[in-house]
Amino acid sequence: MLLTALLAWPALAQAPAAQAPVGSPASATSPPHLLESAPGASAAAVIPPSPRVLELDIRGEIEPVLAEYISQSIDSATRAKYSLILITLDTPGGLDDSMREIIASIIHSQVPVATFVYPAGSRAASAGFFILMSGDVAAMAPGTDTGAASPIAELGGQPMQIDETLRHKIVNEAAAYLRSITTKRDRNPELAEQAVTEAKAFSDTEALAGHLIDLSATSPETLLAALDGRPVRRIDGWTVTLSLTNATIERREMSARQKFLSRVVQPDVFFILLIIGVMGLYAEFTHPGMFAPGVIGAIALLLAFFAMHLLPVNLTGLLLIVLALALFALEAKFPSHGVLGVGGVISMVLGALMLIRSPLTGMGVSLGTAIGMTLPLAVLIIVLMRLVLRSRTWKQTTGREQMIGEIGEVAEPIEGSGMVLVHGELWRAESKQSIPRGARVRVRSISGLTVSVEPAPDLRAGPLPSVE
């Protein structure tokens, strides 16, 4: 009996330990090497994945399609849980509405955003300066510049004077908008404001020394290395420490659709499409059956309407273009000695220059494009319209209608009816008066194979040759 109890003792002693739940004293005292080698332990739980950085590019003028590309990319970066969004800048500025859309996306991004003027020789001028200041981290590469963000009004690429009160209103609003951004980013609002009020520009070293940017870097890789472990204060006051060790940079470009549409919404391209559309449809209406001008014109006009939907189009500029088309048509119809035509050219050029309104940057149709498209359109409309109007007075040269008004000779005396010779052909003729043989007559109308004639005044002829 004692021997049986001694043999059963090890099993009884181990049973409670084998059935103890997780968190019990038995499990808490398990050897460390057993816990580390426990089945189901994942390597990903010990070694975190490499951080990912999404790189976006702002190149050229800032317009609606570019704003869409930036906004959609920032949203997708949030969903994909990127560690950082890097926006590289090289822009002369652009449309005010598009700039504000980009800044709103940066400010509301759940992923930290670094704005970087890169590569060397690039600039972030005008609207680009606002975007640079809006980043959680602002950086510049050596040999770059930024600033010159004063609101201007331009006409054909040339600055124009505006009402002083209106100018102060635009400048003060832009300065307040910039102060609100730089203050939240712990940058120098007074110096940043000078870029608006005094059109001041800054090199990379001047911007760094003036605390407009956070650091200078020669490449995206060196920028990420400098940001690794750096605390960044977000616009809402929270501080995030960036972890970018061994970060991989994933560059996202515009889609093929966005690249195409970004060209369509350029002000110069928009105006060219508008004029091509008008020219094509006008040529088709004045010369029906050509098809090609109508098809090309319709496509161009629809693309122009799409751009008009996205661009801040000025109604006054659009009405001036419509007025110009009316003046061109009137010039072709009435002898104004060129007054209406010249007025139409002036109206269209002014309309083109006023077509796009952009209070911060003056982006719009260039003077060269406005003149280069207006003159051919004026010539085409006036010349084609005159040809159409003149063709209405031309006599029919083919078919039976060509007989109307022709002169013939009476081959058989007409006493109510008779025979006449017209164009070498004998026709049965009728007339309300008697006409002797050999008299000249004029054809008034044709009904079937019978012509209605009348005597041709002061025209008499000798007898006709005999007709077999």
C-alpha positions in Angstrom: 0.0 0.0 0.0 2.8 2.4 0.9 4.6 1.4 -2.3 1.6 2.2 -4.4 1.2 5.6 -2.9 4.8 6.4 -3.5 4.5 5.4 -7.1 1.4 7.6 -7.6 2.8 10.7 -5.9 4.7 12.2 -9.0 1.5 12.0 -11.1 -0.6 13.6 -8.4 1.9 16.4 -7.9 2.0 17.3 -11.6 -1.7 17.3 -12.2 -2.6 20.7 -10.7 0.2 22.4 -12.5 -0.8 21.0 -15.9 -4.4 22.3 -15.4 -3.6 25.7 -14.1 -5.1 28.6 -16.2 -3.0 31.4 -17.9 -2.2 34.0 -15.3 -2.1 31.6 -12.4 1.0 31.4 -10.1 2.1 28.3 -11.9 2.1 29.9 -15.3 3.7 33.1 -14.0 6.7 31.1 -12.7 7.3 29.1 -16.0 10.8 29.3 -17.2 11.5 32.3 -19.5 13.0 30.1 -22.3 9.7 28.1 -22.5 7.6 31.2 -23.0 9.9 32.6 -25.7 9.8 29.3 -27.6 6.0 28.7 -27.2 4.2 27.6 -30.3 2.4 30.3 -32.3 4.8 33.1 -31.4 5.0 35.4 -34.5 8.2 37.1 -35.7 6.1 40.1 -36.8 5.2 40.7 -33.2 8.8 41.1 -32.3 10.2 42.8 -35.4 8.0 45.6 -36.6 7.6 46.2 -40.4 9.7 48.8 -42.1 8.1 52.2 -42.2 6.8 53.4 -45.5 6.9 57.0 -46.9 4.6 58.1 -49.8 6.3 60.7 -52.1 4.1 63.1 -54.1 5.2 65.7 -56.6 3.8 69.2 -57.2 5.3 70.3 -60.5 4.3 73.2 -62.6 1.2 75.4 -62.1 -1.2 74.5 -59.3 -4.6 73.7 -60.8 -7.7 71.6 -60.0 -6.5 68.2 -61.3 -3.2 68.6 -59.3 -5.2 69.4 -56.2 -7.4 66.3 -56.8 -4.2 64.1 -57.2 -2.8 65.4 -53.9 -6.0 65.1 -51.9 -6.8 61.6 -53.1 -3.2 60.4 -52.5 -3.3 61.8 -48.9 -6.6 60.0 -48.3 -5.1 56.7 -49.6 -2.0 57.1 -47.5 -4.2 57.4 -44.4 -6.0 54.2 -45.3 -2.7 52.4 -46.0 -1.2 53.6 -42.7 2.0 55.2 -44.2 4.4 56.6 -41.7 5.0 59.9 -43.6 3.8 61.8 -46.7 6.6 63.6 -48.5 5.5 66.3 -51.0 8.2 67.7 -53.2 7.7 71.2 -54.7 8.8 73.0 -57.8 6.1 75.4 -58.8 5.7 79.1 -59.8 2.2 79.2 -58.1 -1.3 78.7 -59.5 -4.9 79.0 -58.7 -6.0 80.2 -55.3 -8.9 77.6 -54.9 -6.6 74.7 -55.8 -4.0 75.9 -53.4 -6.4 76.1 -50.5 -7.8 72.6 -51.4 -4.2 71.2 -51.1 -3.5 73.0 -47.8 -6.8 71.7 -46.3 -5.9 68.1 -47.3 -2.4 68.6 -45.6 -3.8 70.1 -42.5 -6.5 67.4 -42.0 -4.2 64.5 -42.9 -3.9 61.8 -40.2 -0.4 61.0 -41.5 2.3 63.6 -40.9 3.2 65.6 -44.0 6.6 66.9 -45.0 6.9 69.6 -47.7 10.2 69.7 -49.5 11.4 72.1 -52.2 13.5 69.8 -54.3 15.6 69.3 -56.3 18.3 72.0 -56.5 17.2 74.9 -58.6 13.5 74.4 -57.8 11.2 77.0 -56.3 8.0 77.3 -54.2 6.8 80.7 -55.2 3.4 82.4 -54.7 0.9 79.6 -53.9 3.8 77.2 -53.5 5.0 79.2 -50.5 1.7 78.7 -48.8 1.8 75.0 -49.4 5.4 74.8 -48.1 4.4 76.5 -44.9 1.4 74.2 -44.3 3.5 71.0 -43.9 4.1 69.4 -40.5 7.8 69.6 -41.6 9.1 72.1 -44.1 12.4 71.6 -45.8 14.4 73.0 -48.7 17.3 71.6 -50.7 20.4 73.8 -51.3 20.0 76.1 -54.3 16.3 76.5 -54.0 14.1 79.5 -53.1 10.6 80.3 -51.9 8.4 83.3 -51.1 7.2 86.1 -53.5 3.6 85.4 -52.5 2.1 88.9 -52.9 -1.4 88.8 -54.5 -1.3 90.4 -57.9 -3.8 91.0 -60.7 -2.5 90.2 -64.2 -3.7 90.9 -67.7 -2.1 88.7 -70.3 0.8 88.0 -68.0 1.4 91.7 -67.3 0.6 93.2 -63.9 -2.2 95.7 -63.9 -3.3 98.3 -61.4 -6.4 97.6 -59.3 -8.3 99.6 -56.8 -6.2 100.3 -53.7 -9.0 99.3 -51.3 -9.5 96.0 -53.2 -5.7 95.4 -53.1 -5.5 95.9 -49.4 -8.4 93.6 -48.9 -6.8 90.8 -50.8 -3.4 91.3 -49.2 -4.7 91.4 -45.7 -6.8 88.3 -46.2 -3.8 86.4 -47.7 -1.5 87.6 -44.8 -4.0 86.5 -42.2 -4.4 83.0 -43.8 -0.6 82.6 -43.8 -0.3 83.7 -40.2 -2.8 81.2 -39.1 -0.8 78.4 -40.7 2.7 79.4 -39.6 1.6 80.1 -36.0 0.2 76.6 -35.6 3.4 75.2 -37.1 5.7 77.2 -34.7 7.4 79.1 -37.5 8.1 82.8 -38.0 4.8 84.4 -38.9 6.2 87.9 -39.1 8.9 86.9 -41.7 6.4 84.8 -43.6 4.0 87.7 -43.8 6.6 89.7 -45.6 6.4 87.3 -48.5 2.8 88.5 -48.9 3.0 92.2 -48.0 6.4 93.0 -49.5 6.7 90.2 -52.1 9.9 89.0 -50.3 11.6 85.8 -51.5 14.0 83.7 -49.5 16.9 81.3 -50.3 17.1 78.0 -48.5 19.7 79.4 -46.1 17.7 82.5 -45.4 14.5 80.5 -44.8 16.3 78.2 -42.4 18.0 81.1 -40.5 14.6 82.9 -40.3 12.9 79.8 -39.0 10.5 79.6 -41.9 11.6 76.0 -42.5 12.7 73.3 -40.2 15.8 71.9 -41.9 17.8 71.7 -45.1 18.5 68.4 -46.9 20.1 67.5 -50.2 17.8 64.6 -51.0 14.7 62.8 -49.8 16.9 60.1 -48.2 18.9 62.6 -46.2 15.7 64.3 -45.2 14.2 61.1 -43.8 17.4 60.3 -42.0 17.3 63.7 -40.3 13.6 63.2 -39.4 14.1 59.8 -37.8 13.2 60.1 -34.1 12.2 63.7 -34.5 9.1 64.9 -32.6 6.7 66.7 -34.9 3.9 68.9 -33.6 0.6 68.5 -35.6 -1.8 71.3 -36.3 -4.2 70.1 -33.6 -1.4 70.4 -30.9 -0.5 66.7 -30.6 3.1 65.7 -30.9 4.2 62.7 -32.9 7.7 61.2 -32.9 8.6 60.0 -36.4 10.2 56.5 -36.7 11.8 56.3 -40.1 14.6 53.8 -39.6 15.1 51.9 -42.9 12.1 53.6 -44.4 11.1 52.8 -48.0 10.0 55.6 -50.3 7.1 54.8 -52.6 6.5 57.4 -55.3 3.0 57.9 -56.6 2.5 59.9 -59.8 -0.6 61.1 -61.5 -2.7 58.6 -63.3 -3.0 58.7 -67.1 -6.4 60.3 -66.7 -5.1 63.0 -64.4 -2.1 63.8 -66.6 -4.4 64.3 -69.6 -6.9 66.4 -67.6 -4.2 68.5 -66.1 -3.3 69.6 -69.6 -6.9 70.3 -70.5 -7.5 72.6 -67.5 -4.5 74.8 -68.3 -5.9 78.2 -69.1 -4.1 78.5 -72.4 -5.2 75.0 -73.5 -8.8 75.7 -72.3 -9.0 78.8 -74.5 -7.5 77.0 -77.5 -10.0 74.2 -77.1 -12.8 76.7 -76.9 -11.8 78.5 -80.1 -11.2 75.2 -82.0 -14.6 74.1 -80.9 -16.3 77.2 -82.2 -14.3 77.2 -85.5 -15.1 73.5 -86.1 -18.8 73.8 -85.5 -19.0 77.1 -87.5 -17.2 75.5 -90.5 -19.6 72.5 -90.3 -22.7 74.7 -90.2 -21.6 76.8 -93.1 -20.4 73.9 -95.2 -22.6 70.9 -94.2 -21.4 67.5 -95.1 -17.7 68.0 -94.4 -18.1 66.0 -91.0 -14.5 66.3 -89.9 -14.7 70.0 -88.7 -18.0 69.2 -86.9 -16.6 66.1 -85.1 -13.3 67.8 -84.1 -15.2 71.0 -83.0 -17.7 69.1 -80.9 -15.0 67.1 -79.1 -12.9 70.2 -78.4 -15.9 72.1 -77.2 -16.9 69.4 -74.8 -13.4 69.3 -73.4 -13.5 73.1 -73.0 -16.8 72.8 -71.1 -15.2 70.2 -68.8 -12.3 72.6 -68.0 -14.8 75.4 -67.6 -16.5 73.3 -64.8 -13.2 73.1 -62.9 -11.6 76.5 -63.6 -12.8 79.7 -61.9 -14.2 81.2 -65.1 -15.1 84.9 -65.2 -18.5 85.5 -66.7 -17.5 88.9 -68.0 -14.7 87.3 -70.0 -17.0 84.7 -71.4 -19.6 87.4 -72.5 -16.8 89.4 -74.2 -15.9 86.3 -76.3 -19.6 85.8 -77.3 -19.8 89.5 -78.2 -16.7 89.1 -80.4 -18.3 86.2 -82.3 -21.4 88.4 -82.9 -19.3 91.3 -84.2 -17.4 89.0 -86.6 -20.7 87.8 -88.1 -22.0 91.4 -88.4 -18.7 92.4 -90.1 -19.3 89.9 -92.8 -22.9 91.0 -93.4 -22.6 94.8 -93.2 -20.0 97.0 -94.8 -18.6 98.6 -91.7 -15.1 99.2 -93.2 -13.5 96.9 -90.6 -14.9 98.7 -87.6 -17.0 95.7 -86.4 -14.1 93.3 -87.1 -11.6 95.3 -85.1 -14.1 95.7 -82.3 -14.5 91.9 -82.3 -10.8 91.3 -82.1 -10.4 93.7 -79.2 -13.4 92.2 -77.4 -12.1 88.6 -77.8 -8.6 89.4 -76.7 -9.9 91.2 -73.6 -12.3 88.3 -72.9 -9.5 85.8 -73.1 -7.3 87.7 -70.7 -10.2 88.1 -68.2 -11.5 84.5 -68.7 -9.8 83.0 -65.7 -9.8 84.8 -62.4 -7.2 84.0 -59.7 -6.9 86.6 -57.0 -3.6 85.3 -55.5 -1.6 84.5 -58.5 -3.1 86.1 -61.7 -2.9 82.8 -63.5 -4.8 83.0 -66.8 -4.7 83.0 -70.6 -1.4 84.5 -71.9 -1.5 87.5 -74.3 0.3 85.5 -77.0 -2.3 82.7 -76.9 -5.1 85.2 -76.9 -3.9 87.1 -80.0 -2.7 83.9 -81.8 -6.1 82.3 -81.6 -8.3 85.4 -82.1 -6.9 86.6 -85.4 -7.3 83.3 -87.3 -10.8 82.9 -85.9 -11.8 86.4 -87.0 -10.5 85.8 -90.5 -12.2 82.5 -90.8 -15.6 83.7 -89.6 -15.6 86.9 -91.7 -14.4 85.2 -94.9 -16.7 82.2 -94.6 -19.7 84.3 -93.7 -19.2 86.5 -96.7 -18.9 83.5 -99.0 -22.1 82.1 -97.6 -24.0 85.4 -98.1 -22.6 85.9 -101.5 -23.5 82.4 -102.6 -27.2 83.3 -102.0 -27.1 85.7 -104.9 -25.3 83.4 -107.3 -27.4 82.1 -110.2 -28.0 78.4 -110.3 -25.5 76.9 -112.8 -26.7 73.3 -112.9 -30.1 71.5 -113.3 -33.3 72.9 -114.7 -33.1 75.9 -112.4 -30.3 77.3 -114.5 -32.9 78.0 -117.2 -34.6 80.7 -115.1 -33.8 84.1 -116.6 -32.2 82.7 -119.8 -32.8 84.3 -123.2 -34.3 82.3 -126.0 -35.8 82.7 -129.5 -39.3 82.0 -130.6 -39.2 79.0 -133.0 -43.0 78.8 -133.5 -45.2 81.9 -132.9 -46.8 81.9 -129.5 -50.5 82.4 -129.4 -51.1 81.3 -125.9 -48.5 78.5 -126.6 -45.8 77.8 -129.0 -42.1 76.7 -129.2 -38.9 78.4 -128.2 -35.3 77.6 -128.6 -33.2 77.9 -125.4 -29.7 76.5 -125.0 -30.0 74.8 -128.3 -33.1 72.9 -127.1 -36.7 73.2 -128.2 -39.2 73.8 -125.4 -42.9 74.1 -125.4 -43.6 77.7 -124.2 -46.6 79.6 -123.0 -47.2 83.3 -122.6 -50.1 85.6 -121.7 -49.4 87.6 -124.9 -48.7 86.9 -128.5 -45.1 86.7 -129.5 -44.0 86.4 -133.2 -41.5 84.0 -134.6 -37.8 85.1 -134.2 -38.5 87.3 -131.2 -36.3 87.1 -128.2 -37.9 85.9 -124.9 -36.9 85.5 -121.3 -37.7 82.3 -119.3 -39.7 83.1 -116.2 -40.4 79.6 -114.8 -40.5 76.0 -115.7 -43.4 73.5 -115.1 -42.6 70.0 -116.3 -41.5 70.3 -120.0 -43.2 73.7 -120.5 -41.6 77.0 -119.9 -43.3 80.3 -119.1 -41.8 83.2 -121.1 -42.1 86.9 -121.6 -40.8 89.2 -124.3 -37.2 90.3 -123.7 -37.2 94.1 -124.2 -35.1 95.7 -127.0 -33.9 92.3 -128.2 -35.0 91.2 -131.7 -33.4 88.7 -134.0 -33.8 87.4 -137.4 -35.5 84.2 -138.3 -34.2 81.0 -136.7 -32.6 78.3 -138.8 -35.1 75.6 -139.8 -35.5 72.9 -137.2 -35.9 69.4 -138.7 
